[in-house]
Amino acid sequence: MIQNYQHIKSLLQESGLKTTPQRLAVLDYMIACKCHPNVDEVYQAVCAHVPDISKATVYKLLESFAQNGILSKMNSNDGKLKYDYIAEHHHHLYDVDNDEIKDYPNNELDEILKNYFKEKSIDGYVIEDIKLEIKVKKQINNK
C-alpha cells in the first residue's frame, strides 16, 4: 500500500513523469525509509510489493528521480551509489565505523556557509548548492 500517494503523484507530475506502479512503489519506499539505500536495498524492499519489478528498472527509476531533483545521489566508501530523498535541505553525518549516513538539517550552518561564499567566491564557478558530509564516530563514554 502506498503511504504517500498524493504527495508522490504531485512530485511525479511536477517532474513530467507518468504515475506508474513501479514509480509509486520506489518513491514511496524512498520517502518512508528515511535512510540512504543503494540500488540493491531499494530493489529488495520494493520486490515485496511489486514482485515483477527488475533491478534494472529500480536503477533506472532512481536515476530518473535523481535527474529530476527528487532524489540525490552520493558515493559511499564501499563504492556503491546511495540515494537520498530530498524533503528539505540538509547535510549528512557519515559514520565511518558502520558506513551509515544520517541527515543533518541545520539552518544556522546553512546561513554561515551561504554568507561565507557570498564574501569568498570560487573563481570561474557559480555555486548552485552546498552540502557537507561530516565524518563522525560514535563517542564512547568511559566513566
N, C-alpha and C positions, 0 to 999 in steps of 0.2 A: 504494500500500500504506500502510495506517495504521500509523504507528510507535508511537503511544501509545494503542492501542486500549483496554486495560483501564482506564487512568487516565481517558481521555475518557469511557468508558462510566460509570464511577463518578461523574464530575463531572456528567454529564447526569442520572443517576438522583437524585443528591443535590438537584439543582435542579428535579426533577419534569419534566424534558424527555425526550421519546422519543428513542431512538437511531435516527437516520436516516443514510443515506449522506452527505447534504449536511451535516448537523451534524458528523458524524465528520470529513469532509474539511476543513471550515472550521476546526474546533477543532484538528485535527492540525496544520494549517499554522500557526496562531497559536502553538501550543506550540513547534513545531520552528523557526520562523523567528527567534525571539529578536530581533525587530525591532518596530517600531511602524508597521504599514502602514495605509494608508487603504483604503476600500472597493474602489477600482479595483485596487490592488495585490493584495488578497486574491482578488478575482474572477479576475484573470489567472493567479494561481498555482493556484487550485483548479480552473479550467477544464481544465487539463491532465489532471486525474484524474476530474473529473465534468463531461464536456463539455456536458451538457444543463442545467446549473445557470444560473440567470439572475442578473444583477447585483442585481435587486430581492430575490431570495432571499438572496443573500450579505448584503446590507444588513440585511434582517430578522433573519437569524441573528445577526449581530454585535450588533445592538441587543438581541436577546433574551438573549444571553450577558452583555451589559453589565447589563441589568436584573436578572439572576440572580447578579451578583457574580463571574462567571467572568472577564470582561474589564473593563477600564476604558476610558473614552473621554477623549480630550484634543484640544484645538484646536491647530492649527499655524499658523504665520504665513501660510501660503498659503491659509488659510481652510478647509482640508479637515480633517474629523474623522479622527483616528488612533486605533487600538485597541491595547490592551496586555494581554497575558496576565498574570494576577496569580499568579505562582508563590510569591512571597514579598514581604513589604513592602519597598518601595523608593521612592526619589525618582528624579528624572530630570535628566540633563545634556542641555541643549538647545544644540546647536552652531548659533550664529546665522549662520555663514558658509554652511553647507550644509543647514540645516533638518533635521539628523539628531538623533534622540533616542536616548539610551542610558540603560539602567537604572543606578541608583546606590544599591545597598543599603549602609546604614551604620548599624549598631546603636547606636554611640556617639551619632551625630547624633539618632537616634530617641529615645534616653533624654534628651538635652539638651532637645529640643522638648517631650517629654512632661512633664518636670519644670518647664519654663518655664510651660507652660499650666496646670499644677496650681496654681501660685502666682498667675498672672495670667489670670484667666478673661476671656471676652469676654461682656460684659453682654447678657443675653437669648438667649444661644446655648449649646448643648451641642456640644462638639467630638466628631465621630464618627471623624475620621481626619485625619492631617496628611501631606501630600505636598508636597515642594518641587520647584520647577522652577528649576534653576540654569543660567543662561545662560552659555555658555562660548565661547571661540575657541581654536583650536589655537595653542599657543605656538610662535613661530618663533625658533629659536636662531641668532643671528648671532655666530658665533665666528670 
